[in-house]
């Protein structure tokens, strides 16, 4: 049993290491800005706090995903509960896609409105 657990644990740690090695562009921007303002210690503190927040968020989402697996398996065993869960999941997916589309359209409208393209046409 220990050998069956070991490869998956090694795989998990290799994934964590590979993600952690890549530099974060946001952290680089914070550090360069802090360095240009002679506030390098504050930039390091801000970067560490940002990393802590990211780590907590990822850990919470991973815990939620693992916990939701048990709920999904229980719903899949039931007859009517599974159909309701499927409809609910599809509704959430469609709502999420619509929200992303609307956000993109608002951002496009803001970018076009601030560039003066529509002002010149009026």
C-alpha positions as CSV (number, residue, x, y, z in Angstrom):
1,X,0.0,0.0,0.0
2,X,2.9,2.4,0.8
3,X,4.2,2.0,-2.8
4,X,0.8,2.8,-4.3
5,X,0.6,6.1,-2.3
6,X,4.2,7.1,-2.9
7,X,4.1,7.8,-6.7
8,X,1.0,9.9,-6.4
9,X,2.5,11.9,-3.5
10,X,5.7,12.4,-5.5
11,X,3.6,13.5,-8.4
12,X,1.8,16.0,-6.2
13,X,5.0,17.5,-4.9
14,X,6.5,17.7,-8.3
15,X,3.4,19.7,-9.5
16,X,3.7,22.0,-6.5
17,X,7.4,22.5,-7.1
18,X,6.9,23.2,-10.8
19,X,4.3,25.8,-10.2
20,X,6.2,27.4,-7.4
21,X,9.4,27.8,-9.4
22,X,7.8,29.9,-12.1
23,X,8.0,33.7,-11.2
24,X,4.8,35.6,-10.8
25,X,4.5,38.5,-13.1
26,X,2.5,40.5,-10.5
27,X,5.2,39.9,-7.9
28,X,7.8,41.1,-10.3
29,X,5.9,44.3,-11.1
30,X,5.4,45.0,-7.4
31,X,9.1,44.4,-6.7
32,X,10.3,46.6,-9.6
33,X,7.9,49.4,-8.6
34,X,9.0,49.2,-4.9
35,X,12.6,49.2,-6.0
36,X,12.1,52.3,-8.1
37,X,10.5,54.1,-5.2
38,X,13.3,52.9,-2.8
39,X,10.8,50.8,-0.8
40,X,12.2,47.4,-1.5
41,X,11.4,46.0,2.0
42,X,7.8,47.0,1.5
43,X,7.8,45.4,-1.9
44,X,9.1,42.1,-0.4
45,X,6.4,42.3,2.3
46,X,3.7,43.0,-0.3
47,X,4.9,40.1,-2.4
48,X,4.9,37.7,0.6
49,X,1.4,38.8,1.6
50,X,0.2,38.3,-2.0
51,X,1.7,34.9,-2.1
52,X,0.1,34.0,1.2
53,X,-3.3,35.1,-0.1
54,X,-2.8,33.1,-3.3
55,X,-1.8,30.0,-1.4
56,X,-4.8,30.2,0.9
57,X,-7.2,30.7,-2.0
58,X,-5.7,27.7,-3.9
59,X,-5.8,25.6,-0.8
60,X,-9.4,26.5,-0.1
61,X,-10.4,25.7,-3.7
62,X,-8.6,22.4,-3.7
63,X,-10.2,21.4,-0.4
64,X,-13.6,22.4,-1.8
65,X,-13.0,20.4,-5.0
66,X,-11.9,17.3,-3.1
67,X,-14.9,17.6,-0.7
68,X,-17.3,18.1,-3.6
69,X,-16.3,14.8,-5.1
70,X,-18.0,12.9,-2.3
71,X,-21.2,15.0,-2.7
72,X,-21.1,14.4,-6.5
73,X,-20.7,10.7,-6.1
74,X,-23.7,10.6,-3.7
75,X,-25.8,12.6,-6.1
76,X,-24.8,10.4,-9.0
77,X,-26.2,7.3,-7.2
78,X,-29.6,8.9,-6.7
79,X,-32.2,9.1,-9.5
80,X,-34.0,12.4,-9.3
81,X,-31.2,14.1,-7.4
82,X,-28.7,13.5,-10.2
83,X,-31.0,15.0,-12.8
84,X,-31.5,18.1,-10.6
85,X,-27.8,18.4,-10.0
86,X,-27.1,18.1,-13.7
87,X,-29.6,20.9,-14.5
88,X,-28.1,23.0,-11.7
89,X,-24.6,22.4,-13.0
90,X,-25.5,23.3,-16.5
91,X,-27.3,26.5,-15.3
92,X,-24.2,27.5,-13.4
93,X,-22.0,26.9,-16.4
94,X,-24.2,29.0,-18.7
95,X,-24.5,31.7,-16.1
96,X,-20.7,31.8,-15.7
97,X,-20.2,32.0,-19.4
98,X,-22.7,34.8,-19.7
99,X,-21.0,36.7,-16.9
100,X,-17.6,36.4,-18.6
101,X,-19.2,37.5,-21.9
102,X,-20.8,40.5,-20.3
103,X,-17.6,41.5,-18.5
104,X,-15.7,41.3,-21.8
105,X,-18.2,43.4,-23.6
106,X,-18.1,46.0,-20.8
107,X,-14.3,46.1,-21.0
108,X,-14.4,46.4,-24.8
109,X,-16.9,49.2,-24.6
110,X,-14.8,51.0,-22.0
111,X,-11.6,50.6,-24.0
112,X,-13.3,51.8,-27.2
113,X,-15.0,54.7,-25.4
114,X,-11.8,55.9,-23.8
115,X,-9.8,55.7,-27.0
116,X,-11.8,58.4,-28.7
117,X,-13.0,56.2,-31.6
118,X,-16.6,57.0,-30.9
119,X,-16.0,60.6,-30.0
120,X,-14.4,61.3,-33.4
121,X,-17.4,59.7,-35.2
122,X,-19.9,61.9,-33.5
